[in-house]
Amino acid sequence: MFKKFSPSTDITGQTPPKSSVQRSIRAAVLSQWKTEPEILERIWPKKESLIHVKCRDHISIYTLNGEPLFFQHFDGPFYPTLRLFHKYPSILPKVGVDRGAIRFLLSGAHMMCPGLTSAGGYLPPPESEIPAGALVAIHAEGKEHAVAIGTTKLRTEEMREVNKGVGVEIATHLGDDLWALQTL
């Protein structure tokens, strides 16, 4: 999504959303991320106003004091940026990939089920299954921080059973052009 993103050419406008829109964004983020309101309050205080940065390809980036917090593609889910996730690692569930998948992940490829189900990969146990369409953070084997954020295409149990095809569709990864942006 952010392979060839340049602020000078891809940003089409910046506007502060109305307070009613900000309330609906706050409610959507709380339901999608399954996080506590106190954590979201630390990330984005109620008194602070977001800036909606409109970009090409129907991407919306929401910033606070110039720092990108989260983004949205069309009317899809609100993805946190990796920098935000590294500050607050409990806002999304975690899956892991083995060492062989790291180079593909860092080049922007979607994560295939075998990379998640192999010996170095990690999927949560069946009692805390992640449904299809949920936002997840992808950690690499042997690394402390997440290397990508994406959306599951299958339930975690289906990933174990099928073990073929795309398991997680990547939205942003370490080293993409959104990662390079510290402020907008």
HELIX and SHEET records of a PDB file:
HELIX    1   1 PRO A    7  ASP A   10  1                                   4    
HELIX    2   2 SER A   19  TRP A   33  1                                  15    
HELIX    3   3 PRO A   37  ILE A   43  1                                   7    
HELIX    4   4 ARG A   56  HIS A   58  5                                   3    
HELIX    5   5 LEU A   82  LYS A   87  1                                   6    
HELIX    6   6 ARG A   99  ALA A  101  5                                   3    
HELIX    7   7 ILE A  102  LEU A  106  1                                   5    
HELIX    8   8 CYS A  113  THR A  117  1                                   5    
HELIX    9   9 PRO A  126  SER A  128  5                                   3    
HELIX   10  10 THR A  156  VAL A  162  1                                   7    
HELIX   11  11 ASP A  177  ALA A  180  1                                   4    
SHEET    1   A 5 ILE A  11  THR A  15  0                                        
SHEET    2   A 5 ILE A  51  CYS A  55 -1                                        
SHEET    3   A 5 ILE A  59  LEU A  64 -1                                        
SHEET    4   A 5 GLU A  67  HIS A  73 -1                                        
SHEET    5   A 5 PHE A  78  PRO A  80 -1                                        
SHEET    1   B 5 LYS A  94  VAL A  97  0                                        
SHEET    2   B 5 LEU A 135  ALA A 140  1                                        
SHEET    3   B 5 ALA A 146  THR A 152 -1                                        
SHEET    4   B 5 VAL A 166  HIS A 173 -1                                        
SHEET    5   B 5 MET A 111  MET A 112 -1                                        
END                                                                             
